[in-house]
């Protein structure tokens, strides 16, 4: 049987680039389909139930994730795991945020959305913010908005959503240095290679890092989420083959160094 091609998505704060990995398929069940855990919705060999919190983690921040329709089909997306871990988390499937899509967002709450800055749309480093400064006087909770999709899709989603978001949300980014080569907790010869920019992380890791800043017990929440994410990677490792870095990224990086 030919190996399946799976996608593991890395995000530059709430954005993603698609990493294609070759997955060794597990033996089929008698019915011809893989058995799926009814609790965590993952194939039995990579069941995450033992790692998920017994009770979803409570946060003062309400998380809203806009997930691209294509991303919703990816079996290794970290968004479903996030919604099982966090009590106040909502996933919206679509290509842009607009009126009528979310009752919560239609109320123009105090909100921030994660995405790297551009020349036309600057972003504030989330580490420089105080949650108390972002919440309106009549409100208690902050809304954190993240975009889940490939880098191309996420960019399009943010651009298409900016008019709506400009009414109530501030654009923020995580700490990263574009001049530094590196990756995320996914760095592994077994699974993924390093990305060209340090800030490229999965949706789950980006949200975990953001909650570390936004929540009173942020370090504890981040530690729990990252632990679950690392367990996900560990389980998946036995089904993935090593991969070489993408030639296009390497060539681009070499050209940039030559210019410097």
C-alpha positions in Angstrom: 0.0 0.0 0.0 1.4 3.4 -0.9 2.1 5.7 2.1 -0.4 8.5 2.7 0.7 12.1 2.5 -0.1 14.1 5.6 0.4 17.7 6.5 1.8 19.1 9.7 1.2 22.9 10.0 3.6 25.3 11.4 2.4 28.8 12.2 4.1 32.2 12.3 2.0 33.5 15.2 -1.4 32.2 14.3 -0.5 31.6 10.7 0.8 28.5 9.1 3.0 27.0 6.5 2.4 23.5 5.4 5.0 20.9 6.1 4.4 17.7 4.0 5.6 14.5 5.7 5.3 10.9 4.5 3.2 8.9 6.9 3.5 5.2 7.3 -0.1 4.0 7.4 -1.2 1.7 10.2 -2.6 -1.7 9.4 -6.3 -1.3 8.3 -9.0 -2.6 10.6 -11.2 -5.5 9.4 -13.7 -2.9 8.1 -11.0 -1.2 6.0 -11.0 2.0 8.1 -8.8 3.1 11.0 -10.5 3.0 14.4 -10.9 6.5 15.8 -11.1 7.3 19.5 -14.5 8.6 20.4 -13.1 11.0 23.0 -10.1 12.7 21.4 -11.2 12.0 17.8 -7.7 10.8 16.8 -6.7 7.4 15.4 -6.3 4.8 18.3 -2.5 4.4 17.8 -2.0 8.1 18.5 -4.9 8.6 21.0 -4.2 11.6 23.2 -6.8 10.9 26.0 -4.1 10.2 28.5 -2.5 13.6 27.9 -5.6 15.8 27.8 -6.8 17.5 31.0 -9.6 15.7 32.8 -11.4 19.1 32.9 -10.8 21.7 30.2 -8.6 24.5 31.4 -10.4 27.7 32.4 -9.1 31.0 31.1 -10.3 34.6 31.5 -9.4 35.0 27.8 -11.9 33.7 25.2 -10.1 32.1 22.3 -11.7 32.3 18.8 -9.9 30.4 16.0 -10.9 31.1 12.3 -9.9 27.9 10.6 -9.6 27.7 6.8 -11.9 25.0 5.3 -8.9 23.1 3.8 -7.2 23.2 7.2 -10.2 21.7 8.9 -9.6 18.5 6.7 -6.0 18.1 7.9 -5.8 15.2 10.4 -2.8 16.6 12.2 -4.2 20.1 12.8 -3.7 21.2 16.4 -6.9 23.3 16.5 -9.2 20.4 17.6 -6.7 19.6 20.4 -6.9 23.2 21.6 -10.6 23.2 21.8 -10.6 20.1 23.9 -8.0 21.6 26.2 -9.5 25.0 26.7 -12.9 25.7 28.2 -13.4 29.1 26.5 -12.4 28.2 23.0 -14.4 28.5 19.8 -13.6 27.4 16.3 -15.1 29.0 13.2 -14.7 27.5 9.8 -14.4 30.0 7.0 -12.2 32.2 4.9 -12.8 35.6 6.6 -14.4 37.1 9.7 -17.5 39.0 9.0 -20.7 40.2 10.7 -23.1 37.4 11.5 -20.4 34.7 11.8 -19.9 35.0 15.5 -22.3 36.4 18.1 -19.4 37.2 20.4 -17.4 39.1 17.8 -20.6 40.9 16.6 -20.7 42.6 20.0 -17.3 44.3 19.2 -15.6 43.0 22.4 -12.1 43.9 23.6 -10.0 41.8 21.3 -6.6 41.2 19.9 -5.6 39.0 16.9 -2.3 37.2 16.3 -0.5 37.9 13.1 3.0 39.2 12.1 3.3 42.8 11.2 3.6 44.2 7.6 4.5 47.7 6.3 0.8 48.5 5.9 -0.5 46.8 9.0 1.9 47.1 12.0 1.5 44.9 15.0 2.3 45.4 18.7 4.5 42.9 20.5 2.2 41.0 22.8 4.9 41.0 25.5 4.6 44.8 25.7 0.9 44.7 26.4 -1.0 44.6 29.7 -4.3 42.7 29.5 -5.9 45.3 31.8 -5.1 48.0 29.3 -6.9 46.2 26.5 -10.2 45.4 28.2 -13.0 48.0 28.0 -14.1 49.4 31.4 -17.5 47.6 31.2 -16.0 44.2 30.3 -14.0 41.6 32.2 -12.6 39.3 29.5 -10.4 39.7 26.5 -10.9 37.9 23.2 -7.9 36.3 21.5 -8.3 35.7 17.8 -6.1 33.3 15.9 -6.0 32.2 12.2 -5.4 28.6 11.3 -4.3 27.8 7.7 -1.3 27.6 5.4 0.8 30.8 5.3 -0.9 31.7 2.0 -4.4 31.0 3.3 -3.8 32.7 6.6 -2.5 35.9 4.9 -5.6 36.0 2.7 -7.9 35.3 5.7 -6.4 38.2 7.7 -6.5 40.6 4.8 -10.2 39.7 4.1 -11.0 40.1 7.8 -9.2 43.4 8.5 -12.1 45.7 7.8 -14.3 43.9 10.3 -11.5 43.5 12.9 -10.5 47.2 12.7 -13.7 48.1 14.5 -12.7 46.5 17.8 -9.5 44.4 17.6 -5.8 45.2 17.9 -3.2 43.4 15.9 -0.4 41.8 18.0 2.5 39.4 17.3 4.8 37.1 19.3 8.5 37.6 20.0 10.6 36.6 17.0 13.7 37.7 15.1 13.6 37.4 11.4 17.3 37.3 11.2 17.6 34.2 13.4 17.4 30.8 11.9 15.4 28.4 14.0 12.1 26.6 14.6 9.8 25.6 17.4 9.3 22.8 19.8 8.7 20.7 16.7 12.4 20.7 15.8 13.3 17.1 15.3 15.2 15.0 12.8 12.4 12.5 13.0 9.6 14.8 12.1 10.2 18.3 10.9 13.2 20.5 9.8 13.8 24.0 11.0 11.8 26.8 9.5 13.6 29.9 8.1 12.2 32.2 10.8 12.1 31.6 14.5 8.5 32.7 14.9 7.0 29.9 12.8 5.1 27.8 15.3 1.9 25.7 15.3 -1.5 27.3 16.2 -1.5 25.5 19.5 2.0 26.7 20.4 1.3 30.3 19.3 -1.9 30.3 21.5 0.0 28.8 24.4 2.7 31.6 24.2 0.0 34.3 24.0 -1.9 32.9 27.0 1.4 32.9 29.0 1.3 36.7 28.7 -2.5 37.2 29.0 -3.4 34.9 31.8 -2.7 35.4 35.6 -1.5 31.7 35.7 -0.1 32.0 32.1 3.1 30.0 32.7 1.1 27.1 34.1 -1.3 27.1 31.1 1.5 27.4 28.6 3.3 24.5 30.2 0.2 22.2 30.1 -0.5 23.0 26.4 3.1 22.6 25.3 3.3 19.3 27.2 0.2 18.0 25.3 1.7 19.3 22.0 5.0 17.5 22.7 3.1 14.3 23.4 1.3 14.7 20.1 4.6 15.0 18.3 6.1 12.0 20.2 3.2 9.8 19.3 3.3 10.9 15.6 7.0 10.4 15.4 6.8 6.7 14.9 4.7 7.2 11.8 6.8 9.8 10.1 10.0 9.5 8.1 12.9 12.1 8.2 12.6 14.9 5.7 15.1 17.2 4.1 14.6 21.0 4.1 12.7 22.5 1.2 15.1 23.5 -1.6 13.3 26.8 -2.3 13.7 28.0 1.3 17.4 27.0 1.3 18.1 28.9 -1.9 16.2 32.0 -0.7 18.2 31.9 2.6 21.5 31.6 0.7 20.7 34.6 -1.5 19.8 36.7 1.5 23.1 35.9 3.1 25.0 36.8 -0.1 23.2 40.2 -0.2 24.3 40.9 3.4 
